[in-house]
Amino acid sequence: MNLSFTWPWLLLSLVLVPVLVLAHGRLRRAQSRRRAELAAVGLVAPAPRRAVVAPVLLLLGVTLSLVATARPVATVPEPRRQGTIMLAIDVSNSMGADDVSPTRLDVAKRVARTLVDAQGPAIRIGVVAFGDASVVVQQPTTDHTTVLAAVDRLKVGGATAIGSGVLTALSAIAGAPIHLAQTPSDTQIGWYGGTAIVVLSDGEQTGGPTPADLADLASTAGVHVSAVGIGTTTGTTIKVDGFQVATALDESTLKTLADTTGGTYVAASDTQAIAAMGSSVKLQWTAKPVPHEITSLVVAAAAALVLVGGSWSIGRTGRVI
């Protein structure tokens, strides 16, 4: 548990504590001298043994009261269940093909909405867009409205680097860049159970890291990679830089990703299976630091100490101080 203060400058008021101690000492010495003078002429009994417990309790109560003015905040780890899904969406030129209506990218966006809508509030969702390069367009968040807005902004352009998209998604899950070594087994990566990557693509790999290598890396990290095939196997043609280019759904690459990591592969037309993909994310218990202002608790403790100390003093001496 970490302790901080909303108004830390008010802790300067604690200098009053030693002042109160000195003032109380002077008062007790004055009372002792006066009692001794009266006892000398037989007006009062000799001074009783000095009380220690009551002044200490009262002083602690005053100290806590001064601390409470600074509004203390305790940061306490709270257990909660959560999981993470990264949507890796292909935005390469081939996703502009219209062999599915209206285009492959539009179908991918519709699938992404289905996936997001099927998740509960405990699931964090992030979005990676990949073409010939890849970028995180939405960090993992439980704000699913923000996720959908990020998906809606995607546009086509560039070649296709599926492996790069998966690597960027893994980095977003890890919270730090992951640099791919010459072999997946040499790549430094931790264990991230309770996470999954869903690749939405036509599967036409044209560059970047090999998807099979990234599948091995994700499997090592405990991350399931599922895939949704966008397009048709018969394909169509698109115009890129003035040239006609043939493009078709390549299911083999996407199936390899899913099979290697324990994920699933489905076609974009299978809406029911797509919605069920989120069930592959197993919620895990995590501890998240949560700040709580504890001013009221400190005030209550201070009041209790003052009450006990005052009662103790009255019971022994007939007065509070």
C-alpha positions in Angstrom: 0.0 0.0 0.0 1.4 3.4 -1.0 0.4 6.6 0.8 0.2 10.0 -0.7 -1.5 13.3 0.0 -3.7 15.6 -2.0 -2.5 18.7 -0.1 0.9 17.7 1.1 1.9 21.3 2.0 -0.5 21.1 4.9 1.7 18.5 6.6 3.8 21.6 7.6 1.2 21.9 10.3 2.8 19.0 12.1 5.4 21.5 13.5 2.6 22.3 16.0 3.1 18.8 17.6 6.5 19.6 19.3 5.1 23.0 20.2 2.2 21.3 22.0 4.5 18.9 23.7 6.6 21.8 25.0 3.5 23.8 26.1 2.1 20.7 27.9 5.5 20.3 29.7 5.4 23.9 30.9 1.8 23.5 32.1 2.6 20.4 34.0 5.7 22.0 35.7 3.6 25.1 36.6 0.9 22.8 38.1 3.5 20.9 40.0 5.0 24.0 41.5 1.6 25.4 42.5 0.5 22.1 44.0 3.8 21.9 46.0 3.2 25.5 47.3 -0.4 24.6 48.4 0.7 21.3 49.9 3.3 23.1 52.0 0.6 24.9 53.8 -1.6 21.8 54.0 -4.3 23.0 51.5 -4.0 20.0 49.1 -2.7 16.5 49.1 0.8 15.7 47.7 0.9 15.4 43.9 -0.3 12.0 42.6 1.9 10.0 40.1 2.1 11.7 36.8 -0.2 10.3 34.1 1.4 9.3 30.9 -1.1 7.3 28.9 -3.7 10.0 28.5 -1.4 12.7 27.2 0.1 10.3 24.7 -3.3 9.3 23.4 -4.3 12.9 23.1 -1.1 13.9 21.3 -1.6 11.0 18.8 -5.1 12.1 18.2 -4.0 15.7 17.5 -1.2 14.5 15.2 -3.7 12.4 13.2 -6.0 15.3 12.9 -3.3 17.5 11.4 -2.4 14.7 9.0 -6.0 14.4 8.0 -6.0 18.1 6.8 -3.6 17.0 4.0 -6.2 14.6 2.7 -4.2 11.3 2.7 -4.7 8.9 -0.2 -3.9 5.2 0.1 -3.2 3.3 -3.2 -4.3 -0.3 -2.6 -4.0 -3.2 -5.1 -7.5 -4.5 -5.8 -8.0 -7.9 -7.4 -10.2 -8.0 -10.5 -10.8 -10.3 -13.4 -9.9 -9.1 -16.9 -8.8 -10.2 -20.4 -7.4 -8.6 -23.5 -8.2 -8.9 -27.2 -6.2 -7.2 -29.9 -7.9 -6.8 -33.3 -5.3 -6.9 -36.0 -7.0 -5.5 -39.1 -5.6 -5.8 -42.6 -5.8 -2.4 -44.4 -3.6 -3.3 -47.4 -4.7 -2.4 -51.0 -6.2 -5.8 -51.5 -8.7 -5.1 -48.7 -10.3 -2.6 -51.1 -11.5 -5.5 -53.4 -15.2 -5.9 -53.9 -15.5 -9.7 -54.2 -17.5 -9.3 -50.9 -19.9 -6.4 -50.6 -19.2 -3.6 -50.4 -15.5 -4.1 -49.9 -13.3 -6.5 -47.9 -12.3 -3.7 -45.5 -16.0 -2.8 -44.9 -16.7 -6.5 -44.1 -13.7 -6.5 -41.8 -15.1 -3.5 -40.0 -18.5 -5.2 -39.6 -16.8 -8.3 -38.2 -14.8 -6.2 -35.8 -18.0 -4.5 -34.5 -19.6 -8.0 -34.0 -16.5 -9.1 -32.0 -16.5 -5.9 -29.8 -20.2 -6.1 -29.2 -19.9 -9.7 -28.0 -17.4 -8.8 -25.2 -18.2 -8.1 -21.6 -17.0 -5.0 -19.8 -14.1 -6.8 -18.2 -12.5 -7.4 -21.7 -10.0 -4.8 -22.8 -9.8 -4.4 -26.6 -7.2 -2.8 -28.8 -6.8 -2.2 -32.5 -3.8 -2.7 -34.8 -3.9 -1.7 -38.5 -1.4 -3.3 -40.8 -0.5 -2.9 -44.4 3.2 -2.9 -45.4 3.7 -1.6 -41.9 1.7 -1.8 -38.7 0.6 0.6 -36.1 -1.5 0.5 -32.9 -4.5 2.8 -33.6 -6.1 2.0 -30.2 -4.4 0.9 -27.1 -6.2 -1.9 -25.1 -9.2 -0.3 -23.3 -12.5 -1.3 -21.7 -14.1 1.7 -23.5 -15.5 -0.2 -26.3 -17.1 2.9 -27.9 -13.6 4.3 -28.4 -12.5 1.0 -30.0 -15.4 1.1 -32.5 -14.5 4.7 -33.4 -10.9 3.6 -34.1 -12.2 0.8 -36.4 -14.4 3.1 -38.3 -11.5 5.4 -39.2 -9.5 2.7 -41.0 -8.6 3.2 -44.7 -6.9 1.0 -47.3 -3.3 1.4 -48.5 0.0 -0.4 -48.9 1.1 -4.0 -49.1 0.3 -6.8 -46.7 2.5 -7.8 -43.7 0.5 -10.1 -41.5 3.5 -11.0 -39.3 4.2 -7.4 -38.6 0.6 -6.9 -37.5 0.8 -9.8 -35.1 4.1 -8.6 -33.7 2.7 -5.1 -33.1 -0.3 -6.6 -31.4 1.9 -8.7 -29.2 3.9 -5.5 -28.3 0.6 -3.8 -27.3 -0.3 -6.7 -25.1 3.2 -6.7 -23.5 3.1 -2.9 -23.0 6.5 -2.6 -24.6 8.1 -3.1 -28.1 9.0 -6.7 -28.8 12.0 -7.1 -31.2 11.9 -10.3 -33.2 15.2 -12.2 -33.0 16.5 -14.4 -35.8 14.6 -17.3 -34.4 11.3 -17.0 -32.4 12.8 -19.1 -29.5 15.5 -16.4 -29.0 13.0 -13.5 -28.8 12.5 -12.1 -25.3 8.8 -12.2 -24.4 6.9 -13.0 -21.2 3.7 -15.0 -20.5 0.4 -13.3 -21.2 -2.4 -15.7 -20.4 -5.9 -14.3 -20.7 -5.1 -12.5 -24.0 -5.9 -13.2 -27.7 -5.3 -11.6 -31.1 -7.9 -11.8 -33.8 -6.5 -11.2 -37.3 -9.0 -9.9 -39.9 -7.4 -10.3 -43.3 -7.5 -11.8 -46.8 -4.3 -13.7 -45.9 -2.3 -12.5 -48.8 1.2 -12.1 -47.2 3.5 -9.9 -49.4 6.2 -9.0 -46.9 7.4 -8.5 -43.4 8.0 -11.2 -40.8 6.8 -14.7 -41.6 3.3 -15.3 -40.0 4.4 -18.9 -39.0 7.3 -17.5 -36.9 5.0 -15.0 -35.2 2.5 -17.8 -34.5 5.3 -19.7 -32.7 6.2 -16.6 -30.7 2.6 -16.0 -29.7 2.2 -19.6 -28.7 5.3 -19.3 -26.5 3.7 -16.2 -24.8 0.4 -18.0 -24.2 -1.5 -15.7 -26.6 -4.2 -17.3 -28.8 -4.3 -16.0 -32.4 -7.6 -16.5 -34.1 -8.2 -15.4 -37.7 -11.2 -14.3 -39.8 -10.9 -14.8 -43.6 -12.1 -11.8 -45.6 -12.9 -12.2 -49.2 -13.5 -15.2 -51.5 -11.2 -17.9 -52.7 -12.1 -17.2 -56.3 -11.1 -13.6 -55.8 -11.2 -10.6 -58.1 -8.9 -7.9 -59.5 -8.0 -4.5 -58.2 -6.2 -1.6 -59.7 -3.0 -0.6 -57.9 -0.9 2.3 -59.4 -2.5 1.8 -62.7 -2.0 -1.9 -62.9 -4.6 -4.7 -62.6 -3.7 -7.0 -59.8 -5.4 -10.4 -59.0 -6.3 -11.0 -55.4 -8.0 -13.8 -53.6 -8.5 -15.1 -50.0 -5.5 -17.2 -48.9 -6.9 -19.3 -46.0 -3.8 -21.4 -45.5 -1.8 -18.6 -43.9 -4.6 -17.7 -41.6 -5.3 -21.3 -40.6 -1.6 -21.8 -39.8 -1.7 -18.8 -37.4 -4.8 -20.2 -35.6 -3.7 -23.8 -35.5 -0.3 -23.1 -34.1 -1.6 -21.0 -31.2 -4.7 -22.9 -30.3 -7.0 -20.3 -31.9 -9.7 -20.7 -34.4 -10.2 -19.8 -38.1 -13.6 -18.8 -39.5 -14.9 -17.2 -42.6 -16.3 -13.7 -42.4 -19.7 -15.0 -43.3 -20.0 -17.2 -40.2 -21.3 -14.5 -37.8 -22.1 -17.0 -35.0 -18.6 -18.4 -34.9 -17.1 -14.9 -35.0 -19.1 -13.8 -31.9 -17.9 -17.0 -30.1 -14.3 -16.1 -30.7 -14.2 -14.0 -27.6 -14.8 -17.1 -25.5 -11.2 -18.1 -26.1 -10.1 -15.3 -23.8 -10.0 -16.7 -20.3 -10.4 -14.0 -17.7 -7.6 -13.9 -15.1 -7.2 -12.4 -11.7 -5.0 -9.4 -11.7 -4.2 -6.7 -9.1 -4.7 -3.1 -10.1 -3.6 -0.3 -7.8 -6.6 1.9 -7.0 -6.3 5.2 -5.0 -8.7 5.7 -2.1 -8.9 8.9 0.0 -8.8 7.8 3.6 -9.3 11.2 5.3 -12.5 10.1 7.0 -10.7 7.0 8.4 -7.9 9.1 9.8 -10.3 11.6 11.3 -12.2 8.8 12.9 -9.0 7.3 14.4 -8.0 10.7 15.7 -11.4 11.3 17.3 -11.3 7.8 18.9 -7.8 8.5 20.4 -8.9 12.0 21.7 -12.1 10.5 23.2 -10.2 7.6 24.9 -7.4 9.9 26.1 -9.8 12.5 27.4 -11.9 9.9 29.2 -8.8 8.3 30.7 -7.5 11.6 32.0 -10.9 12.7 33.4 -11.2 9.3 35.2 -7.8 9.7 36.8 -7.6 13.4 37.5 -11.0 14.9 37.0 -9.8 17.1 34.0 -8.8 16.5 30.4 -5.3 18.0 30.7 
